[in-house]
């Protein structure tokens, strides 16, 4: 009597289905991690631009045009920085800074405000 050892068609199809499902899930996780990485890089870039602008504004003299009361903006490639200066007292200004990306970096927005004291 001859013994036929091997796999049935259903066993082969089931194993192919399981392997295909595993590949799809792993590729989906990889793609999601790439999107999250890209978003974290852009968030870091927005925060970095915010801090650079804040340090720039703090380095200016109290009566410079960039620190006059009102709306101001600056565009650098796909990035737009806006800030609103409000005089609180003769020695204190409120500065609201907003950084956005456009084009390929359009997702996300970074907005913070702080009080700036006049250096005597």
C-alpha positions as CSV (number, residue, x, y, z in Angstrom):
1,X,0.0,0.0,0.0
2,X,1.4,3.3,-1.1
3,X,1.2,6.1,1.5
4,X,0.6,9.6,0.0
5,X,2.1,12.1,2.3
6,X,1.6,15.8,1.6
7,X,-0.7,18.7,2.2
8,X,-4.3,19.1,1.1
9,X,-5.3,22.1,-1.0
10,X,-7.2,23.5,2.0
11,X,-4.2,23.4,4.2
12,X,-2.0,25.1,1.6
13,X,-4.7,27.8,1.0
14,X,-5.0,28.4,4.7
15,X,-1.3,28.7,5.3
16,X,-1.0,31.1,2.3
17,X,-3.9,33.2,3.8
18,X,-2.2,33.4,7.2
19,X,1.2,34.4,5.6
20,X,-0.5,37.0,3.4
21,X,-2.4,38.4,6.4
22,X,0.8,38.6,8.4
23,X,2.6,40.5,5.5
24,X,-0.3,42.9,5.2
25,X,-0.4,43.7,8.9
26,X,3.4,44.2,9.1
27,X,3.4,46.4,6.1
28,X,0.5,48.5,7.5
29,X,2.4,48.9,10.8
30,X,5.6,49.9,8.9
31,X,3.6,52.5,6.8
32,X,2.0,53.9,9.9
33,X,5.3,54.2,11.7
34,X,6.7,56.1,8.7
35,X,3.8,58.6,8.9
36,X,4.3,59.0,12.6
37,X,8.0,59.6,12.1
38,X,7.3,62.3,9.4
39,X,4.8,64.0,11.7
40,X,7.2,64.0,14.6
41,X,9.9,65.5,12.5
42,X,7.6,68.3,11.3
43,X,6.4,68.9,14.9
44,X,10.1,69.2,15.9
45,X,10.7,71.6,13.0
46,X,7.7,73.8,14.0
47,X,8.9,73.9,17.6
48,X,12.4,74.7,16.5
49,X,11.2,77.6,14.3
50,X,9.1,78.9,17.2
51,X,12.1,78.9,19.6
52,X,14.3,80.5,16.9
53,X,11.8,83.3,16.4
54,X,11.3,83.8,20.1
55,X,15.0,84.1,20.7
56,X,15.3,86.5,17.7
57,X,12.5,88.7,19.0
58,X,14.1,88.7,22.5
59,X,17.4,89.8,21.0
60,X,15.8,93.0,19.4
61,X,15.7,96.4,21.0
62,X,12.4,97.3,22.7
63,X,11.4,99.8,20.1
64,X,12.3,97.8,17.0
65,X,9.6,97.5,14.2
66,X,9.2,93.7,14.8
67,X,8.2,94.4,18.4
68,X,5.7,97.2,17.6
69,X,2.2,96.6,18.6
70,X,0.2,94.7,15.9
71,X,0.3,91.7,13.6
72,X,3.6,90.6,12.0
73,X,4.5,87.7,9.7
74,X,7.5,86.0,8.1
75,X,7.6,83.4,5.4
76,X,10.5,81.0,5.0
77,X,9.9,78.4,2.3
78,X,7.0,76.2,3.2
79,X,6.9,77.8,6.7
80,X,4.9,80.8,7.9
81,X,5.5,82.4,11.2
82,X,3.1,85.0,12.6
83,X,3.3,87.0,15.8
84,X,1.0,89.4,17.5
85,X,2.5,92.0,19.9
86,X,0.3,93.7,22.5
87,X,1.7,96.3,24.8
88,X,0.6,95.4,28.3
89,X,2.5,98.1,30.2
90,X,5.4,100.4,29.3
91,X,7.7,97.6,30.6
92,X,5.8,94.5,29.4
93,X,4.6,93.2,26.0
94,X,2.6,90.1,25.3
95,X,3.8,88.2,22.2
96,X,1.7,85.4,20.6
97,X,3.7,83.3,18.1
98,X,2.1,80.9,15.6
99,X,4.0,78.7,13.2
100,X,2.4,76.8,10.3
101,X,3.6,74.8,7.4
102,X,2.3,74.9,3.9
103,X,2.6,72.7,0.9
104,X,4.2,69.4,1.8
105,X,4.5,70.3,5.5
106,X,1.0,71.7,5.9
107,X,-0.2,69.4,8.6
108,X,-0.1,70.9,12.1
109,X,0.1,74.2,13.8
110,X,2.1,75.5,16.7
111,X,0.9,78.4,18.8
112,X,2.2,79.8,22.1
113,X,2.2,83.2,23.8
114,X,4.5,84.6,26.4
115,X,5.3,87.9,28.2
116,X,8.4,89.9,27.3
117,X,9.9,92.2,29.9
118,X,11.9,95.2,29.0
119,X,15.6,95.0,29.8
120,X,16.7,98.1,31.8
